[in-house]
Amino acid sequence: MKVVVDFDVCESNAICVGLVPSVFELDDNEYLSVEEEPDESLRPDIEKAVRACPKQAIKIVD
């Protein structure tokens, strides 16, 4: 599983950070960074983040 964020669309709303802080985080400049290949056990939480993203900027690629 790979987590892909479209940074051209992402507004760094941080909803994903609140849901899966081990995968998504904001840096000091409030830009989103992502662990692109997280553990498969996190899939259900990442799927919630995908659905919750207001800009639909996150996707999972298998």
C-alpha positions as CSV (number, residue, x, y, z in Angstrom):
1,M,0.0,0.0,0.0
2,K,1.2,3.5,-0.9
3,V,-0.4,6.7,0.3
4,V,-0.4,9.5,-2.3
5,V,-1.3,13.1,-1.6
6,D,-2.0,15.5,-4.5
7,F,-0.1,18.5,-3.1
8,D,-1.5,20.8,-5.8
9,V,-4.9,20.2,-4.2
10,C,-4.0,19.8,-0.6
11,E,-4.7,22.8,1.7
12,S,-3.1,21.3,4.8
13,N,-6.3,21.3,6.7
14,A,-4.8,18.6,9.0
15,I,-7.9,16.5,9.3
16,C,-5.8,13.5,8.2
17,V,-3.2,14.5,10.9
18,G,-5.9,14.2,13.5
19,L,-6.9,10.8,12.3
20,V,-3.6,9.2,11.6
21,P,-0.7,11.2,13.1
22,S,1.7,8.4,12.6
23,V,1.3,8.8,8.8
24,F,0.4,12.4,8.3
25,E,2.0,15.5,10.0
26,L,2.4,19.2,9.5
27,D,5.9,20.6,9.4
28,D,7.0,23.9,11.0
29,N,5.6,25.8,8.0
30,E,2.3,24.0,8.2
31,Y,2.8,21.9,5.1
32,L,1.6,18.3,5.1
33,S,4.1,15.5,5.0
34,V,3.2,11.9,4.6
35,E,4.7,8.5,5.3
36,E,4.2,7.1,1.8
37,E,4.4,3.4,2.7
38,P,2.9,2.9,6.1
39,D,2.2,-0.5,7.7
40,E,-0.8,-2.3,6.3
41,S,-2.4,-2.4,9.8
42,L,-3.1,1.3,9.4
43,R,-5.2,0.9,6.3
44,P,-8.6,1.3,8.1
45,D,-7.5,4.6,9.6
46,I,-6.0,5.8,6.4
47,E,-9.2,5.0,4.5
48,K,-11.0,7.2,7.1
49,A,-8.6,10.0,6.3
50,V,-9.1,9.6,2.6
51,R,-12.9,9.9,3.1
52,A,-12.5,12.8,5.5
53,C,-10.2,14.9,3.3
54,P,-12.3,18.0,2.3
55,K,-10.3,18.4,-0.9
56,Q,-10.1,14.7,-1.7
57,A,-6.4,15.1,-2.1
58,I,-5.4,11.7,-0.6
59,K,-5.6,8.3,-2.2
60,I,-4.3,4.8,-1.5
61,V,-2.6,2.9,-4.3
62,D,-2.1,-0.9,-4.0
